[in-house]
Amino acid sequence: MTAPTKTVPTSTAPTETALGLTESRSTGGRILKAVLYLLVLIVFGGPLLALLVSAFGHVKDPTQLSVIPSGITLDNFQVAFDQGVLTYLLNSFFVVGFGLLLQVTVSVLAGYALARKVFPGMTLVLVAILATLMLPEEILALPLSLILSDLPVLHFNLIGTLAGMIVPLGAWGFSILVMTEFMKDVPRELEEAARIDGAGDLRIFFQIILPMCKPALGVIGVFGFTMIWDQYLLPLLVSVDASSYTLPLALRTLRIDPDVTPGVVMAAALLALLPSVIVFLFFQRSFVSGLSSGALKG
């Protein structure tokens, strides 16, 4: 005689999520969740899709932007290049390349000093760095333009040069604070053991501290690239003619040009969007690892 099989009823009781919320497994709950996901996709993905379609389409009127492609053409990119977009793109790459290199260098050195050294006024320095993140760019615009027009001590005029866009980006409070917090968590036993072996500060920094902060370098690399690439106010203060425009600043010029169609503007906007996406994908593993490490430490 075989034992009767037991059927396990499907549970529709709500389950608890990682945030402490309840997630219902009922049909109504799943439908509601699918609708919410669809709305989020439309809100965030719709503009990007319209940008992509319009960049490769024939768009003469901004009210005709659509997410449904009606034809594919490269004419918009050709006109954009004729308008000097390639020069503006190269200017942006020049500024972001040297600016990010300078910013990362300053951040790791300042983070090492703040995290591993003790000196008078260290708390005031940290407060001053944190205060720079609280000030809007508009407040700093006037004093920044005065400093760039007559650089202290050196008395150089950086207005109208790409160097004037790079120098102010060399120190960013966010990157310095991220590197400081990561370097604080490096075990001091490793540093003490290296000093016993005769290692100096530079060797400890390059061979012990810095390799253990690779996730932090990915975080400040992605955020730093995006911050520099999206700069609008600083190029606006420094540039005196179109030859030194960066791509975000050139987008404004294209948008107000009556002879430039919306499709050309969308093509230039797509070129401005792609580098940030590529950099994020390239540093994705380090970026996610850095954020996860910060979350676990917190």
C-alpha positions in Angstrom: 0.0 0.0 0.0 1.5 3.2 -1.1 1.4 6.3 1.1 -0.7 9.1 -0.2 1.3 12.0 -1.6 1.0 15.3 0.0 0.6 18.4 -2.0 2.3 21.5 -0.7 0.1 24.5 -1.2 1.7 27.5 -2.8 2.4 30.1 -0.2 1.0 33.6 -0.8 2.1 35.0 2.5 4.3 38.1 2.2 8.0 37.7 2.6 10.4 40.2 4.1 12.9 42.0 1.8 16.4 43.1 2.6 15.1 46.6 3.5 12.6 45.1 6.1 9.6 45.6 3.8 7.1 43.0 3.0 6.9 41.5 -0.5 3.6 39.8 -1.5 3.7 36.7 -3.7 0.1 37.0 -4.7 -0.9 37.5 -8.3 -2.1 41.1 -7.6 1.2 41.9 -6.0 3.2 40.6 -9.0 1.1 42.6 -11.4 1.6 45.7 -9.3 5.3 45.1 -9.2 5.4 44.6 -13.0 3.5 47.9 -13.6 5.9 49.8 -11.3 8.9 48.3 -13.0 7.4 49.3 -16.4 6.8 52.9 -15.2 10.4 53.1 -13.9 11.7 51.8 -17.2 9.6 54.3 -19.2 10.7 57.3 -17.0 14.4 56.5 -17.1 14.8 54.5 -20.3 12.4 56.5 -22.5 14.6 59.7 -22.8 17.7 57.6 -23.5 15.9 55.7 -26.2 14.5 58.9 -27.7 18.0 60.3 -27.7 19.4 57.3 -29.5 16.6 57.2 -32.1 16.7 61.0 -32.8 20.5 60.9 -33.2 20.2 58.5 -36.1 16.9 59.8 -37.5 15.7 62.7 -39.5 14.4 65.2 -36.9 13.6 68.7 -38.0 11.2 69.7 -35.1 11.9 69.1 -31.4 8.2 68.2 -30.9 8.7 65.2 -33.2 11.1 63.3 -31.0 10.0 59.7 -30.8 11.2 56.3 -29.5 10.1 54.6 -32.7 12.8 54.8 -35.4 11.5 55.8 -38.8 14.9 55.7 -40.6 18.6 55.4 -40.0 21.0 58.1 -41.1 24.5 59.4 -40.2 23.9 62.8 -41.6 23.4 64.3 -38.1 26.9 63.2 -37.1 28.3 64.6 -40.3 26.7 68.0 -39.7 27.9 67.8 -36.0 31.5 67.2 -37.1 31.2 70.1 -39.6 30.1 72.3 -36.7 33.3 71.5 -34.8 32.0 68.9 -32.4 35.1 66.7 -33.0 37.4 69.6 -31.8 35.2 70.1 -28.7 35.3 66.4 -28.1 39.1 66.4 -28.2 39.2 69.4 -25.8 37.0 67.4 -23.4 39.2 64.4 -23.6 42.3 66.6 -23.0 40.8 68.3 -20.0 39.3 65.1 -18.4 42.5 63.1 -19.0 45.0 65.5 -17.4 42.4 66.7 -14.8 41.6 63.2 -13.6 45.3 62.3 -13.5 46.0 65.4 -11.4 42.9 64.8 -9.2 43.7 61.1 -8.5 47.3 62.0 -7.7 46.3 64.7 -5.2 43.6 62.6 -3.7 45.8 59.6 -2.9 48.6 61.7 -1.5 46.3 63.8 0.6 44.4 60.7 1.7 47.6 59.0 2.8 48.7 62.1 4.8 45.3 62.4 6.5 44.8 58.7 7.2 48.3 57.6 8.3 49.9 60.7 9.7 49.2 62.9 12.7 49.9 66.6 12.6 48.5 69.8 14.2 45.3 71.1 12.7 44.4 67.8 11.0 40.8 68.1 12.1 40.5 71.6 10.7 41.9 70.4 7.4 39.3 67.7 7.2 36.5 70.2 8.1 37.8 72.6 5.4 37.8 69.8 2.8 34.3 68.8 3.8 33.2 72.4 3.6 34.2 72.7 0.0 31.5 70.1 -0.8 28.8 72.2 0.8 29.4 75.3 -1.4 27.5 75.7 -4.7 29.6 76.3 -7.8 27.9 79.6 -8.4 29.3 81.0 -5.2 32.8 80.0 -6.2 32.5 81.3 -9.7 33.6 84.9 -9.0 36.6 84.3 -6.8 37.7 81.4 -9.1 37.6 83.6 -12.2 39.8 86.2 -10.3 42.3 83.6 -9.2 42.6 82.1 -12.7 43.1 85.6 -14.3 46.1 86.2 -12.0 47.4 82.9 -10.5 48.8 83.6 -7.0 52.7 83.6 -6.7 53.2 82.6 -10.4 51.0 85.4 -11.8 49.9 83.5 -14.8 46.7 84.2 -16.7 44.9 80.9 -17.3 41.8 82.5 -18.8 41.3 81.2 -22.4 43.5 78.1 -21.9 42.6 74.5 -21.3 45.0 74.6 -18.3 42.6 77.0 -16.7 40.0 74.2 -16.7 42.4 71.6 -15.4 44.1 73.3 -12.4 40.9 73.9 -10.4 39.9 70.2 -10.8 43.1 69.0 -9.2 41.7 68.8 -5.7 38.2 67.4 -5.1 37.0 67.0 -1.5 34.9 63.9 -2.3 37.9 62.0 -3.7 40.1 63.0 -0.9 37.6 61.9 1.7 37.0 58.5 0.0 40.8 57.8 -0.2 41.2 58.9 3.5 38.5 56.5 4.8 39.8 53.6 2.8 43.4 54.1 3.9 42.4 54.4 7.5 41.2 50.8 7.3 44.5 49.4 6.1 45.9 47.4 9.1 48.7 49.3 10.7 50.4 46.0 11.5 51.4 45.8 7.8 52.9 49.2 7.9 54.8 48.5 11.1 56.2 45.2 9.7 57.4 47.1 6.6 59.1 49.7 8.7 60.9 47.0 10.7 62.2 45.6 7.3 63.5 49.1 6.6 60.9 50.4 4.2 60.4 54.1 4.0 57.2 56.1 3.6 57.3 56.1 -0.2 57.8 52.3 -0.4 55.0 51.7 2.1 52.7 54.0 0.2 53.3 52.4 -3.2 53.8 48.8 -2.3 51.4 48.3 0.7 48.8 51.1 1.0 48.0 51.9 -2.6 47.5 48.3 -3.8 45.0 47.7 -1.1 43.0 50.8 -2.2 42.2 49.6 -5.7 38.4 49.6 -5.1 38.7 53.2 -3.9 40.6 54.1 -7.0 37.8 52.7 -9.1 35.2 54.8 -7.2 37.1 58.1 -7.4 38.0 57.3 -11.0 34.4 56.9 -12.1 33.0 59.8 -10.1 36.0 62.0 -11.0 35.6 61.3 -14.7 31.9 62.1 -14.6 32.4 65.2 -12.6 35.1 66.6 -14.9 33.3 65.5 -18.1 30.1 67.2 -17.1 31.7 70.5 -16.1 29.8 73.4 -17.6 30.4 76.4 -15.4 34.2 76.2 -15.3 34.6 76.0 -19.1 32.1 78.9 -19.3 34.3 81.0 -17.0 37.6 80.1 -18.7 36.7 80.0 -22.4 37.0 83.2 -24.4 36.4 81.7 -27.9 35.0 78.5 -29.5 38.5 77.0 -29.9 38.7 76.1 -26.2 35.1 74.9 -25.8 34.5 71.5 -24.3 31.6 69.4 -25.5 29.1 70.2 -22.7 29.6 73.9 -23.4 29.4 73.4 -27.2 26.0 71.7 -26.7 24.5 75.0 -25.6 26.0 76.7 -28.7 24.4 74.1 -31.0 21.1 74.2 -29.2 20.7 77.9 -29.7 21.9 77.9 -33.3 18.8 78.3 -35.6 20.5 76.5 -38.5 21.2 73.3 -36.4 18.4 70.7 -36.4 17.4 68.9 -33.2 18.8 65.7 -34.7 22.3 67.2 -34.8 22.0 68.3 -31.2 21.0 64.8 -30.2 23.9 63.3 -32.1 26.3 65.6 -30.2 24.6 64.7 -27.0 25.0 61.0 -27.7 28.7 61.6 -28.2 28.8 63.4 -24.9 27.0 60.5 -23.2 29.1 57.6 -24.5 32.4 58.3 -22.8 30.8 58.2 -19.3 29.1 54.9 -20.1 32.3 53.4 -21.4 34.3 54.5 -18.4 31.7 53.1 -16.0 31.6 49.7 -17.8 35.4 49.6 -17.8 35.7 50.3 -14.1 32.5 48.6 -13.1 34.1 45.8 -11.1 36.3 48.1 -9.1 33.4 50.6 -8.7 31.0 48.0 -7.3 33.7 46.5 -5.2 34.5 49.9 -3.7 30.9 50.7 -2.9 30.4 47.2 -1.4 33.5 47.6 0.8 32.2 51.0 2.0 28.8 49.6 2.8 30.3 46.6 4.7 32.6 48.9 6.7 29.7 51.3 7.5 
